Amino acid sequence: MGKIHDLVERLGRNEAKRAVPADQQHVVNLAADFLGDEGAINPAYIYSGFCLTALPHKALPPDQPWTRETPRVTLIVSPGFVPNGRGGAEPVGCPYGSRARLVLLWLQTQAVRSSSREIELGRSMNNWLSKMNVSVGGNSYKGIHEQIKRLAKCQISFHWTDDNGRSRFEQAQVAKGGVFNFADSDPRQGVLWEDHVKLSEEFYSALRTHPVPVAEGAIKALSSKSMAIDCYVWLAYRLHSLERPTSLSWPALYAQFGHSYKELRHFREEFIKVLQAALAVYPEARVTDEGDKGITLYPSAPPIPERLDDRRLLLG
């Protein structure tokens, strides 16, 4: 993938697109968008658990929990409930899709930068989402706040086996409480600015202990591609911690990323495109396609240079 970045830097976007096959031109666009973004490597932060497994890509039935089992960790997301106005409660559903990922990333980044569990859902969030190429008006506005409600109400647990063979788990709600006054009108009316959520102590503690820095410009370029976001944050977590090249088979990749595909061959075709998109916004990444064998990951520099990773100052 380094050749794509070299082409863009040497020839520019348009000439680079002419120099590659038609099915690679979207990769050139992603690389050019990232390389041309002045704030591309501003750090954002995500809890390491979300780098190993992820939220669903599509909506589930409102009362259905989400379970994602990977070779290293299992994620269970249980939907929360709200009063139904008739003396009972109704499920709000699990968060899903690219918007849920963007909102969750923004909440975590704000918590790290401010060293606070209290996050205002106001102008700064809308400005950040706009910077991520997400509209914050009309139906998009309602959709964003539907995902905020789902995130705030859900219960999340991570399960894994430690080096001694013992079953371990961590469980938390993303939010402990909040004030929501979402208006049906345009967000510029100002009602939203008083809204806020308070992250739970458990989730905030896990985030402070294991924050993974990712590049805002990468998230911006991939903002509408939920699976590519998942692949990118996974690479950001895995590659810089490797000590030697590591091969991953297609069945192993399918187990981690292929929950939306019934057959491995369909997953493989799509994942190659997803991986190319993620690598287009991570120039330092070294990954090779090994054909029928799978892929090989190589030790690589992190997406955020250490001098720009300010979490140590913020976390104390």
Sequence and secondary structure as in RCSB ss.txt:
>XXXX:A:sequence
MGKIHDLVERLGRNEAKRAVPADQQHVVNLAADFLGDEGAINPAYIYSGFCLTALPHKALPPDQPWTRETPRVTL
IVSPGFVPNGRGGAEPVGCPYGSRARLVLLWLQTQAVRSSSREIELGRSMNNWLSKMNVSVGGNSYKGIHEQIKR
LAKCQISFHWTDDNGRSRFEQAQVAKGGVFNFADSDPRQGVLWEDHVKLSEEFYSALRTHPVPVAEGAIKALSSK
SMAIDCYVWLAYRLHSLERPTSLSWPALYAQFGHSYKELRHFREEFIKVLQAALAVYPEARVTDEGDKGITLYPS
APPIPERLDDRRLLLG
>XXXX:A:secstr
 HHHHHHHHHH HHHHHHTS GGGHHHHHHHHHHHT TTTT EEEEETHHHHS   SS   TT  EEEE SS EE
EEE  EEE SSSSEEE     HHHHHHHHHHHHHHHHHHT SEEE SHHHHHHHHHTT   SHHHHHHHHHHHHH
HHH EEEEEEE TTS EEEEEEESEEEEE    SS GGGSGGGG EEEE HHHHHHHHHSEEEEEHHHHHHTTT 
HHHHHHHHHHHHHGGG SS EEE HHHHHHHH TT SSHHHHHHHHHHHHHHHHHT TT EEEE GGG EEEE  
  SS GGG THHHHH 
